[in-house]
Amino acid sequence: MTSLPADPVPFWRAKTLEDMSTREWESLCDGCGRCCLVKLEDEDSGEIHFTDIGCKLLDGESCRCTDYSHRRRRVRDCVKLTPEAVRSLSWLPVTCAYRVVAEGRDLAWWHPLVSGSDQTVHDAGVSVRGRVSASEEDVPVELWPDRIVKWPNRPVRRRK
């Protein structure tokens, strides 16, 4: 009797963030867009609050950056995720695959690398699709605190 070879271990379980290729690293992004929401920091407590306002480069339908390769030139506070940054940024959403892998957890069922579909992040209600009410260019800064929402940093419901 011959046995079938075991499935290879997925790269996100087999490698550290530092050991991933550029292609592997980029594929960890699930395309939810949560990190591209405007965030506010409480000056007294340091607590981070998400808003329903998107970065000026966020496409609210695709949940992707409209100018990814030049984003850091066009948005002065855009943060480039690196393994070091992922481990130190308190504002990365609890669902963020970079954060999940850095914390030693496995990717969720809806992550495109697990499901095989870019659609499941939207189907599971993880993405910002339909939840971004405006672009940062359309809302005066003084009104941003009125747009604070809780959902971007909450865990996602379990698979039905």
OpenMM code with the backbone's topology and positions (N, CA, C; nanometers):
from openmm import Vec3, app, unit

residues = "MET THR SER LEU PRO ALA ASP PRO VAL PRO PHE TRP ARG ALA LYS THR LEU GLU ASP MET SER THR ARG GLU TRP GLU SER LEU CYS ASP GLY CYS GLY ARG CYS CYS LEU VAL LYS LEU GLU ASP GLU ASP SER GLY GLU ILE HIS PHE THR ASP ILE GLY CYS LYS LEU LEU ASP GLY GLU SER CYS ARG CYS THR ASP TYR SER HIS ARG ARG ARG ARG VAL ARG ASP CYS VAL LYS LEU THR PRO GLU ALA VAL ARG SER LEU SER TRP LEU PRO VAL THR CYS ALA TYR ARG VAL VAL ALA GLU GLY ARG ASP LEU ALA TRP TRP HIS PRO LEU VAL SER GLY SER ASP GLN THR VAL HIS ASP ALA GLY VAL SER VAL ARG GLY ARG VAL SER ALA SER GLU GLU ASP VAL PRO VAL GLU LEU TRP PRO ASP ARG ILE VAL LYS TRP PRO ASN ARG PRO VAL ARG ARG ARG LYS".split()
positions = [
    Vec3(0.0845, -0.1175, 0.0000),
    Vec3(0.0000, 0.0000, 0.0000),
    Vec3(0.0892, 0.1240, 0.0000),
    Vec3(0.0616, 0.2134, -0.0920),
    Vec3(0.1384, 0.3381, -0.0971),
    Vec3(0.0526, 0.4508, -0.0426),
    Vec3(0.1169, 0.5377, 0.0262),
    Vec3(0.0408, 0.6507, 0.0814),
    Vec3(0.0633, 0.7740, -0.0057),
    Vec3(-0.0348, 0.8569, -0.0054),
    Vec3(-0.0238, 0.9823, -0.0799),
    Vec3(0.0650, 1.0783, -0.0015),
    Vec3(0.1400, 1.1616, -0.0731),
    Vec3(0.2232, 1.2570, -0.0014),
    Vec3(0.1346, 1.3557, 0.0757),
    Vec3(0.1800, 1.3916, 0.1911),
    Vec3(0.1059, 1.4885, 0.2726),
    Vec3(0.1086, 1.6251, 0.2052),
    Vec3(0.0019, 1.7014, 0.2294),
    Vec3(-0.0008, 1.8372, 0.1758),
    Vec3(0.1163, 1.9152, 0.2332),
    Vec3(0.1814, 1.9950, 0.1495),
    Vec3(0.2917, 2.0752, 0.2031),
    Vec3(0.2367, 2.1782, 0.3023),
    Vec3(0.3185, 2.2126, 0.3967),
    Vec3(0.2803, 2.3123, 0.4961),
    Vec3(0.2757, 2.4486, 0.4265),
    Vec3(0.1655, 2.5229, 0.4426),
    Vec3(0.1572, 2.6560, 0.3797),
    Vec3(0.2704, 2.7464, 0.4281),
    Vec3(0.3150, 2.8340, 0.3423),
    Vec3(0.4305, 2.9181, 0.3748),
    Vec3(0.4100, 3.0008, 0.5009),
    Vec3(0.2880, 3.0468, 0.5278),
    Vec3(0.2648, 3.1307, 0.6452),
    Vec3(0.2777, 3.0534, 0.7758),
    Vec3(0.2736, 2.9192, 0.7674),
    Vec3(0.2978, 2.8364, 0.8862),
    Vec3(0.4432, 2.7918, 0.8938),
    Vec3(0.5068, 2.7828, 0.7777),
    Vec3(0.6424, 2.7285, 0.7717),
    Vec3(0.7519, 2.8343, 0.7861),
    Vec3(0.7191, 2.9593, 0.7554),
    Vec3(0.8211, 3.0642, 0.7548),
    Vec3(0.7895, 3.1745, 0.8544),
    Vec3(0.8941, 3.2411, 0.8967),
    Vec3(0.8735, 3.3624, 0.9759),
    Vec3(0.8396, 3.4745, 0.8792),
    Vec3(0.7864, 3.5831, 0.9305),
    Vec3(0.7574, 3.6982, 0.8450),
    Vec3(0.8837, 3.7444, 0.7724),
    Vec3(0.9956, 3.7402, 0.8422),
    Vec3(1.1233, 3.7844, 0.7839),
    Vec3(1.1694, 3.6947, 0.6694),
    Vec3(1.1332, 3.5690, 0.6731),
    Vec3(1.1799, 3.4734, 0.5723),
    Vec3(1.0915, 3.4666, 0.4474),
    Vec3(0.9808, 3.5368, 0.4489),
    Vec3(0.8899, 3.5329, 0.3341),
    Vec3(0.9449, 3.6111, 0.2164),
    Vec3(0.9185, 3.5616, 0.0972),
    Vec3(0.9534, 3.6346, -0.0248),
    Vec3(0.8601, 3.7549, -0.0372),
    Vec3(0.8928, 3.8461, -0.1240),
    Vec3(0.8064, 3.9625, -0.1471),
    Vec3(0.6681, 3.9165, -0.1921),
    Vec3(0.6639, 3.8190, -0.2787),
    Vec3(0.5352, 3.7675, -0.3289),
    Vec3(0.4528, 3.7064, -0.2151),
    Vec3(0.5175, 3.6274, -0.1302),
    Vec3(0.4479, 3.5674, -0.0166),
    Vec3(0.3977, 3.6764, 0.0785),
    Vec3(0.4842, 3.7718, 0.1082),
    Vec3(0.4477, 3.8818, 0.1985),
    Vec3(0.3249, 3.9563, 0.1465),
    Vec3(0.3289, 3.9950, 0.0221),
    Vec3(0.2175, 4.0701, -0.0362),
    Vec3(0.0893, 3.9871, -0.0378),
    Vec3(0.1020, 3.8559, -0.0581),
    Vec3(-0.0178, 3.7711, -0.0632),
    Vec3(-0.0830, 3.7542, 0.0736),
    Vec3(-0.0137, 3.7880, 0.1802),
    Vec3(-0.0742, 3.7813, 0.3136),
    Vec3(-0.1855, 3.8842, 0.3299),
    Vec3(-0.1763, 3.9946, 0.2573),
    Vec3(-0.2810, 4.0959, 0.2668),
    Vec3(-0.4106, 4.0355, 0.2139),
    Vec3(-0.5150, 4.0374, 0.2990),
    Vec3(-0.6418, 3.9777, 0.2583),
    Vec3(-0.7295, 4.0723, 0.1771),
    Vec3(-0.6891, 4.1991, 0.1657),
    Vec3(-0.7658, 4.2943, 0.0867),
    Vec3(-0.8876, 4.3478, 0.1580),
    Vec3(-0.8838, 4.3508, 0.2907),
    Vec3(-1.0014, 4.3983, 0.3654),
    Vec3(-1.0135, 4.5504, 0.3650),
    Vec3(-0.9003, 4.6220, 0.3595),
    Vec3(-0.9015, 4.7674, 0.3597),
    Vec3(-0.9132, 4.8307, 0.4970),
    Vec3(-0.9232, 4.7506, 0.6018),
    Vec3(-0.9392, 4.8067, 0.7364),
    Vec3(-0.8221, 4.8963, 0.7768),
    Vec3(-0.7022, 4.8612, 0.7372),
    Vec3(-0.5863, 4.9427, 0.7755),
    Vec3(-0.5845, 5.0768, 0.7024),
    Vec3(-0.6663, 5.0902, 0.5982),
    Vec3(-0.6711, 5.2134, 0.5198),
    Vec3(-0.7816, 5.3087, 0.5648),
    Vec3(-0.8433, 5.2767, 0.6767),
    Vec3(-0.9400, 5.3688, 0.7351),
    Vec3(-0.8651, 5.4728, 0.8176),
    Vec3(-0.9180, 5.5937, 0.8246),
    Vec3(-0.8581, 5.6971, 0.9073),
    Vec3(-0.8721, 5.6547, 1.0532),
    Vec3(-0.7611, 5.6668, 1.1253),
    Vec3(-0.7592, 5.6324, 1.2663),
    Vec3(-0.7206, 5.7561, 1.3470),
    Vec3(-0.7791, 5.7672, 1.4649),
    Vec3(-0.7508, 5.8792, 1.5540),
    Vec3(-0.6922, 5.8253, 1.6834),
    Vec3(-0.5949, 5.8967, 1.7365),
    Vec3(-0.5344, 5.8557, 1.8624),
    Vec3(-0.5757, 5.9516, 1.9727),
    Vec3(-0.6249, 5.8956, 2.0820),
    Vec3(-0.6604, 5.9754, 2.1993),
    Vec3(-0.5296, 6.0275, 2.2598),
    Vec3(-0.5166, 6.1588, 2.2685),
    Vec3(-0.3927, 6.2195, 2.3175),
    Vec3(-0.3612, 6.1817, 2.4612),
    Vec3(-0.4635, 6.1591, 2.5414),
    Vec3(-0.4417, 6.1272, 2.6825),
    Vec3(-0.4114, 5.9794, 2.7058),
    Vec3(-0.4905, 5.8929, 2.6456),
    Vec3(-0.4760, 5.7492, 2.6717),
    Vec3(-0.3902, 5.6761, 2.5693),
    Vec3(-0.3745, 5.7346, 2.4502),
    Vec3(-0.3024, 5.6670, 2.3425),
    Vec3(-0.3889, 5.5655, 2.2691),
    Vec3(-0.5146, 5.5511, 2.3102),
    Vec3(-0.6058, 5.4569, 2.2468),
    Vec3(-0.6323, 5.4977, 2.1022),
    Vec3(-0.6373, 5.3980, 2.0153),
    Vec3(-0.6618, 5.4208, 1.8729),
    Vec3(-0.8095, 5.3968, 1.8436),
    Vec3(-0.8691, 5.4889, 1.7688),
    Vec3(-1.0090, 5.4789, 1.7295),
    Vec3(-1.0168, 5.4795, 1.5767),
    Vec3(-1.0860, 5.3802, 1.5220),
    Vec3(-1.1089, 5.3738, 1.3777),
    Vec3(-1.2287, 5.4609, 1.3421),
    Vec3(-1.2264, 5.5148, 1.2207),
    Vec3(-1.3413, 5.5886, 1.1690),
    Vec3(-1.3947, 5.5141, 1.0466),
    Vec3(-1.5062, 5.5612, 0.9946),
    Vec3(-1.5594, 5.5032, 0.8702),
    Vec3(-1.5163, 5.5862, 0.7494),
    Vec3(-1.4088, 5.6614, 0.7673),
    Vec3(-1.3530, 5.7460, 0.6619),
    Vec3(-1.2325, 5.6736, 0.6011),
    Vec3(-1.2283, 5.6670, 0.4693),
    Vec3(-1.1186, 5.5995, 0.4013),
    Vec3(-1.0085, 5.6945, 0.3605),
    Vec3(-0.8891, 5.6406, 0.3510),
    Vec3(-0.7754, 5.7132, 0.2942),
    Vec3(-0.8152, 5.7617, 0.1553),
    Vec3(-0.7579, 5.8705, 0.1131),
    Vec3(-0.7931, 5.9254, -0.0182),
    Vec3(-0.7619, 5.8296, -0.1331),
    Vec3(-0.6772, 5.7306, -0.1103),
    Vec3(-0.6427, 5.6349, -0.2148),
    Vec3(-0.7202, 5.5038, -0.2037),
    Vec3(-0.8036, 5.4886, -0.1033),
    Vec3(-0.8784, 5.3646, -0.0850),
    Vec3(-0.9987, 5.3594, -0.1781),
    Vec3(-1.0084, 5.2516, -0.2535),
    Vec3(-1.1267, 5.2248, -0.3349),
    Vec3(-1.2212, 5.1448, -0.2456),
    Vec3(-1.3328, 5.2050, -0.2072),
    Vec3(-1.4260, 5.1424, -0.1146),
    Vec3(-1.4954, 5.0187, -0.1681),
    Vec3(-1.4953, 4.9987, -0.2991),
    Vec3(-1.5584, 4.8802, -0.3581),
    Vec3(-1.4600, 4.7629, -0.3633),
    Vec3(-1.3405, 4.7866, -0.4176),
    Vec3(-1.2412, 4.6789, -0.4274),
    Vec3(-1.1669, 4.6600, -0.2952),
    Vec3(-1.1696, 4.7628, -0.2107),
    Vec3(-1.0996, 4.7628, -0.0810),
    Vec3(-0.9484, 4.7575, -0.1001),
    Vec3(-0.9026, 4.8123, -0.2083),
    Vec3(-0.7600, 4.8165, -0.2402),
    Vec3(-0.7157, 4.9609, -0.2640),
    Vec3(-0.5875, 4.9813, -0.2562),
    Vec3(-0.5284, 5.1128, -0.2815),
    Vec3(-0.5291, 5.1397, -0.4319),
    Vec3(-0.5684, 5.2603, -0.4691),
    Vec3(-0.5745, 5.2944, -0.6119),
    Vec3(-0.4379, 5.3300, -0.6690),
    Vec3(-0.3380, 5.3492, -0.5833),
    Vec3(-0.2024, 5.3793, -0.6306),
    Vec3(-0.1002, 5.3170, -0.5350),
    Vec3(-0.1104, 5.1858, -0.5199),
    Vec3(-0.0305, 5.1134, -0.4217),
    Vec3(0.1197, 5.1397, -0.4343),
    Vec3(0.1722, 5.1392, -0.5551),
    Vec3(0.3176, 5.1542, -0.5716),
    Vec3(0.3677, 5.2939, -0.5352),
    Vec3(0.2806, 5.3928, -0.5356),
    Vec3(0.3222, 5.5301, -0.5017),
    Vec3(0.2537, 5.5832, -0.3751),
    Vec3(0.1876, 5.4977, -0.3027),
    Vec3(0.1045, 5.5394, -0.1896),
    Vec3(0.1813, 5.6199, -0.0854),
    Vec3(0.3029, 5.5820, -0.0584),
    Vec3(0.3768, 5.6502, 0.0474),
    Vec3(0.4243, 5.7882, 0.0051),
    Vec3(0.4354, 5.8112, -0.1245),
    Vec3(0.4675, 5.9457, -0.1738),
    Vec3(0.3449, 6.0358, -0.1699),
    Vec3(0.2284, 5.9755, -0.1910),
    Vec3(0.1040, 6.0534, -0.2015),
    Vec3(0.0307, 6.0712, -0.0692),
    Vec3(0.0574, 5.9825, 0.0262),
    Vec3(-0.0074, 5.9900, 0.1575),
    Vec3(0.1033, 5.9903, 0.2627),
    Vec3(0.1268, 6.1058, 0.3202),
    Vec3(0.2433, 6.1221, 0.4072),
    Vec3(0.2463, 6.0311, 0.5284),
    Vec3(0.1292, 5.9912, 0.5807),
    Vec3(0.1305, 5.9045, 0.6983),
    Vec3(0.0986, 5.7583, 0.6665),
    Vec3(0.1091, 5.7209, 0.5399),
    Vec3(0.0911, 5.5807, 0.5022),
    Vec3(0.2089, 5.5011, 0.5583),
    Vec3(0.1785, 5.3926, 0.6238),
    Vec3(0.2807, 5.3119, 0.6893),
    Vec3(0.3128, 5.1897, 0.6043),
    Vec3(0.4406, 5.1701, 0.5781),
    Vec3(0.4832, 5.0493, 0.5078),
    Vec3(0.4937, 4.9374, 0.6103),
    Vec3(0.4193, 4.8310, 0.5854),
    Vec3(0.4257, 4.7191, 0.6780),
    Vec3(0.5520, 4.6376, 0.6542),
    Vec3(0.6223, 4.6154, 0.7608),
    Vec3(0.7407, 4.5309, 0.7647),
    Vec3(0.7200, 4.4353, 0.8818),
    Vec3(0.7982, 4.3289, 0.8904),
    Vec3(0.7832, 4.2412, 1.0073),
    Vec3(0.7973, 4.3180, 1.1393),
    Vec3(0.8922, 4.4087, 1.1463),
    Vec3(0.9119, 4.4876, 1.2683),
    Vec3(0.7901, 4.5763, 1.2958),
    Vec3(0.7400, 4.6415, 1.1920),
    Vec3(0.6237, 4.7286, 1.2094),
    Vec3(0.5014, 4.6481, 1.2530),
    Vec3(0.4812, 4.5332, 1.1918),
    Vec3(0.3659, 4.4500, 1.2246),
    Vec3(0.3649, 4.4143, 1.3728),
    Vec3(0.4824, 4.3884, 1.4267),
    Vec3(0.4913, 4.3494, 1.5682),
    Vec3(0.4776, 4.4677, 1.6638),
    Vec3(0.4880, 4.5889, 1.6124),
    Vec3(0.4846, 4.7051, 1.7018),
    Vec3(0.3625, 4.7958, 1.6837),
    Vec3(0.2885, 4.7800, 1.5767),
    Vec3(0.1732, 4.8670, 1.5511),
    Vec3(0.0499, 4.8168, 1.6256),
    Vec3(0.0079, 4.8916, 1.7234),
    Vec3(-0.1076, 4.8505, 1.8032),
    Vec3(-0.2391, 4.8651, 1.7266),
    Vec3(-0.2392, 4.9427, 1.6210),
    Vec3(-0.3636, 4.9692, 1.5490),
    Vec3(-0.3958, 4.8700, 1.4379),
    Vec3(-0.3092, 4.7757, 1.4116),
    Vec3(-0.3443, 4.6768, 1.3093),
    Vec3(-0.4687, 4.6021, 1.3555),
    Vec3(-0.5689, 4.5903, 1.2712),
    Vec3(-0.6926, 4.5221, 1.3119),
    Vec3(-0.6656, 4.3795, 1.3599),
    Vec3(-0.7487, 4.3316, 1.4504),
    Vec3(-0.7321, 4.1963, 1.5043),
    Vec3(-0.7442, 4.0902, 1.3953),
    Vec3(-0.8067, 4.1243, 1.2849),
    Vec3(-0.8240, 4.0298, 1.1743),
    Vec3(-0.7076, 4.0326, 1.0752),
    Vec3(-0.6172, 4.1284, 1.0874),
    Vec3(-0.5077, 4.1462, 0.9908),
    Vec3(-0.4189, 4.0216, 0.9867),
    Vec3(-0.4011, 3.9670, 0.8670),
    Vec3(-0.3221, 3.8449, 0.8512),
    Vec3(-0.1776, 3.8639, 0.8961),
    Vec3(-0.1216, 3.9815, 0.8743),
    Vec3(0.0148, 4.0059, 0.9197),
    Vec3(0.0224, 3.9938, 1.0720),
    Vec3(-0.0725, 4.0537, 1.1395),
    Vec3(-0.0788, 4.0466, 1.2861),
    Vec3(-0.1056, 3.9030, 1.3313),
    Vec3(-0.2008, 3.8367, 1.2672),
    Vec3(-0.2374, 3.6994, 1.3015),
    Vec3(-0.1155, 3.6076, 1.2933),
    Vec3(-0.0423, 3.6153, 1.1823),
    Vec3(0.0747, 3.5292, 1.1629),
    Vec3(0.1851, 3.5667, 1.2627),
    Vec3(0.2056, 3.6953, 1.2847),
    Vec3(0.3081, 3.7398, 1.3812),
    Vec3(0.2776, 3.6885, 1.5211),
    Vec3(0.1493, 3.6749, 1.5533),
    Vec3(0.1077, 3.6247, 1.6851),
    Vec3(0.1024, 3.4724, 1.6917),
    Vec3(0.1414, 3.4059, 1.5814),
    Vec3(0.1471, 3.2605, 1.5812),
    Vec3(0.0132, 3.1924, 1.5584),
    Vec3(-0.0862, 3.2677, 1.5138),
    Vec3(-0.2177, 3.2102, 1.4853),
    Vec3(-0.2271, 3.1747, 1.3371),
    Vec3(-0.3296, 3.1000, 1.3013),
    Vec3(-0.3477, 3.0588, 1.1618),
    Vec3(-0.4466, 3.1515, 1.0924),
    Vec3(-0.4377, 3.1574, 0.9624),
    Vec3(-0.5274, 3.2404, 0.8838),
    Vec3(-0.6706, 3.1881, 0.8932),
    Vec3(-0.7642, 3.2797, 0.8880),
    Vec3(-0.9068, 3.2462, 0.8977),
    Vec3(-0.9567, 3.1823, 0.7684),
    Vec3(-1.0712, 3.1150, 0.7777),
    Vec3(-1.1304, 3.0460, 0.6635),
    Vec3(-1.1572, 3.1384, 0.5466),
    Vec3(-1.1842, 3.2650, 0.5733),
    Vec3(-1.2199, 3.3599, 0.4687),
    Vec3(-1.0981, 3.4234, 0.4000),
    Vec3(-0.9786, 3.3991, 0.4536),
    Vec3(-0.8589, 3.4584, 0.3912),
    Vec3(-0.8407, 3.3961, 0.2527),
    Vec3(-0.8124, 3.4783, 0.1504),
    Vec3(-0.7971, 3.4250, 0.0137),
    Vec3(-0.6940, 3.3124, -0.0003),
    Vec3(-0.5894, 3.3120, 0.0812),
    Vec3(-0.4913, 3.2040, 0.0729),
    Vec3(-0.5491, 3.0710, 0.1225),
    Vec3(-0.6491, 3.0780, 0.2077),
    Vec3(-0.7134, 2.9572, 0.2598),
    Vec3(-0.8319, 2.9179, 0.1721),
    Vec3(-0.9142, 3.0152, 0.1393),
    Vec3(-1.0376, 2.9876, 0.0642),
    Vec3(-1.0145, 2.9699, -0.0856),
    Vec3(-0.9078, 3.0316, -0.1367),
    Vec3(-0.8824, 3.0263, -0.2804),
    Vec3(-0.9593, 3.1313, -0.3587),
    Vec3(-1.0266, 3.2220, -0.2865),
    Vec3(-1.1080, 3.3243, -0.3531),
    Vec3(-1.0880, 3.4605, -0.2881),
    Vec3(-1.0719, 3.5633, -0.3703),
    Vec3(-1.0624, 3.7004, -0.3192),
    Vec3(-1.1969, 3.7506, -0.2673),
    Vec3(-1.3031, 3.6791, -0.2957),
    Vec3(-1.4382, 3.7213, -0.2593),
    Vec3(-1.4744, 3.6907, -0.1142),
    Vec3(-1.4142, 3.5890, -0.0549),
    Vec3(-1.4573, 3.5455, 0.0784),
    Vec3(-1.4339, 3.6512, 0.1863),
    Vec3(-1.3340, 3.7353, 0.1703),
    Vec3(-1.3108, 3.8423, 0.2685),
    Vec3(-1.4307, 3.9373, 0.2718),
    Vec3(-1.4949, 3.9549, 0.1592),
    Vec3(-1.6149, 4.0391, 0.1509),
    Vec3(-1.7377, 3.9618, 0.1988),
    Vec3(-1.7492, 3.8356, 0.1556),
    Vec3(-1.8633, 3.7526, 0.1948),
    Vec3(-1.8718, 3.7359, 0.3464),
    Vec3(-1.7563, 3.7291, 0.4113),
    Vec3(-1.7522, 3.7094, 0.5563),
    Vec3(-1.7773, 3.8388, 0.6338),
    Vec3(-1.7855, 3.9503, 0.5622),
    Vec3(-1.8085, 4.0782, 0.6297),
    Vec3(-1.6831, 4.1367, 0.6923),
    Vec3(-1.5685, 4.0930, 0.6460),
    Vec3(-1.4420, 4.1402, 0.7012),
    Vec3(-1.3988, 4.2718, 0.6363),
    Vec3(-1.4269, 4.2864, 0.5104),
    Vec3(-1.3777, 4.4032, 0.4367),
    Vec3(-1.4583, 4.5294, 0.4672),
    Vec3(-1.4045, 4.6400, 0.4221),
    Vec3(-1.4695, 4.7705, 0.4402),
    Vec3(-1.5738, 4.7984, 0.3319),
    Vec3(-1.5915, 4.7055, 0.2401),
    Vec3(-1.6885, 4.7244, 0.1317),
    Vec3(-1.8259, 4.7586, 0.1885),
    Vec3(-1.8813, 4.8699, 0.1404),
    Vec3(-2.0121, 4.9135, 0.1849),
    Vec3(-2.0127, 4.9827, 0.3204),
    Vec3(-1.8963, 5.0000, 0.3797),
    Vec3(-1.8882, 5.0584, 0.5135),
    Vec3(-1.8097, 5.1887, 0.5177),
    Vec3(-1.7416, 5.2224, 0.4091),
    Vec3(-1.6672, 5.3480, 0.4035),
    Vec3(-1.7661, 5.4551, 0.3603),
    Vec3(-1.7867, 5.5520, 0.4461),
    Vec3(-1.8893, 5.6526, 0.4169),
    Vec3(-1.8349, 5.7721, 0.3406),
    Vec3(-1.7028, 5.7930, 0.3464),
    Vec3(-1.6442, 5.9088, 0.2790),
    Vec3(-1.4937, 5.8930, 0.2685),
    Vec3(-1.4355, 5.9759, 0.1839),
    Vec3(-1.2903, 5.9852, 0.1734),
    Vec3(-1.2419, 6.0936, 0.2689),
    Vec3(-1.1193, 6.0794, 0.3132),
    Vec3(-1.0627, 6.1798, 0.4039),
    Vec3(-1.0628, 6.3194, 0.3427),
    Vec3(-1.0639, 6.3270, 0.2106),
    Vec3(-1.0657, 6.4576, 0.1445),
    Vec3(-1.2044, 6.5225, 0.1479),
    Vec3(-1.3065, 6.4439, 0.1794),
    Vec3(-1.4439, 6.4937, 0.1766),
    Vec3(-1.4999, 6.5327, 0.3132),
    Vec3(-1.4269, 6.5016, 0.4187),
    Vec3(-1.4749, 6.5295, 0.5544),
    Vec3(-1.3739, 6.6197, 0.6242),
    Vec3(-1.4173, 6.7357, 0.6735),
    Vec3(-1.3242, 6.8230, 0.7462),
    Vec3(-1.2661, 6.7514, 0.8682),
    Vec3(-1.1390, 6.7704, 0.8925),
    Vec3(-1.0679, 6.7045, 1.0017),
    Vec3(-1.1402, 6.7215, 1.1355),
    Vec3(-1.1955, 6.8387, 1.1588),
    Vec3(-1.2621, 6.8620, 1.2876),
    Vec3(-1.3871, 6.7747, 1.3065),
    Vec3(-1.4384, 6.7161, 1.1987),
    Vec3(-1.5546, 6.6274, 1.2086),
    Vec3(-1.5164, 6.4794, 1.2187),
    Vec3(-1.3889, 6.4486, 1.2042),
    Vec3(-1.3461, 6.3088, 1.2095),
    Vec3(-1.3850, 6.2391, 1.3397),
    Vec3(-1.3735, 6.3030, 1.4548),
    Vec3(-1.4131, 6.2332, 1.5786),
    Vec3(-1.5598, 6.1892, 1.5788),
    Vec3(-1.6439, 6.2573, 1.5034),
    Vec3(-1.7847, 6.2193, 1.4948),
    Vec3(-1.8047, 6.0920, 1.4123),
    Vec3(-1.7004, 6.0456, 1.3459),
    Vec3(-1.7104, 5.9309, 1.2544),
    Vec3(-1.6456, 5.8048, 1.3124),
    Vec3(-1.6166, 5.8034, 1.4421),
    Vec3(-1.5550, 5.6867, 1.5059),
    Vec3(-1.6536, 5.5696, 1.5052),
    Vec3(-1.6012, 5.4523, 1.4675),
    Vec3(-1.6801, 5.3291, 1.4636),
    Vec3(-1.6021, 5.2174, 1.5337),
    Vec3(-1.6714, 5.1170, 1.5804),
    Vec3(-1.6080, 5.0060, 1.6551),
    Vec3(-1.5756, 4.8841, 1.5690),
    Vec3(-1.6530, 4.8594, 1.4631),
    Vec3(-1.6410, 4.7345, 1.3880),
    Vec3(-1.5034, 4.7033, 1.3292),
    Vec3(-1.4209, 4.8007, 1.2898),
    Vec3(-1.2959, 4.7610, 1.2234),
    Vec3(-1.1979, 4.6826, 1.3107),
    Vec3(-1.2113, 4.6906, 1.4409),
    Vec3(-1.1166, 4.6169, 1.5242),
    Vec3(-1.1859, 4.5107, 1.6089),
    Vec3(-1.2941, 4.4591, 1.5550),
    Vec3(-1.3635, 4.3488, 1.6208),
    Vec3(-1.3396, 4.2202, 1.5425),
    Vec3(-1.3361, 4.1083, 1.6129),
    Vec3(-1.3231, 3.9798, 1.5425),
    Vec3(-1.4427, 3.9561, 1.4512),
    Vec3(-1.4271, 3.8664, 1.3590),
    Vec3(-1.5306, 3.8350, 1.2603),
    Vec3(-1.6111, 3.7154, 1.3079),
    Vec3(-1.7379, 3.7156, 1.2706),
    Vec3(-1.8235, 3.6021, 1.3068),
    Vec3(-1.7674, 3.4737, 1.2452),
    Vec3(-1.7993, 3.3674, 1.3102),
    Vec3(-1.7544, 3.2355, 1.2622),
    Vec3(-1.8241, 3.1975, 1.1328),
    Vec3(-1.7631, 3.1061, 1.0621),
    Vec3(-1.8186, 3.0557, 0.9354),
    Vec3(-1.9547, 2.9915, 0.9612),
    Vec3(-2.0447, 3.0197, 0.8723),
    Vec3(-2.1809, 2.9627, 0.8842),
    Vec3(-2.1841, 2.8199, 0.8369),
] * unit.nanometer
topology = app.Topology()
chain = topology.addChain("A")
for resn in residues:
    res = topology.addResidue(resn, chain)
    for name in ("N", "CA", "C"):
        topology.addAtom(name, app.Element.getBySymbol(name[0]), res)
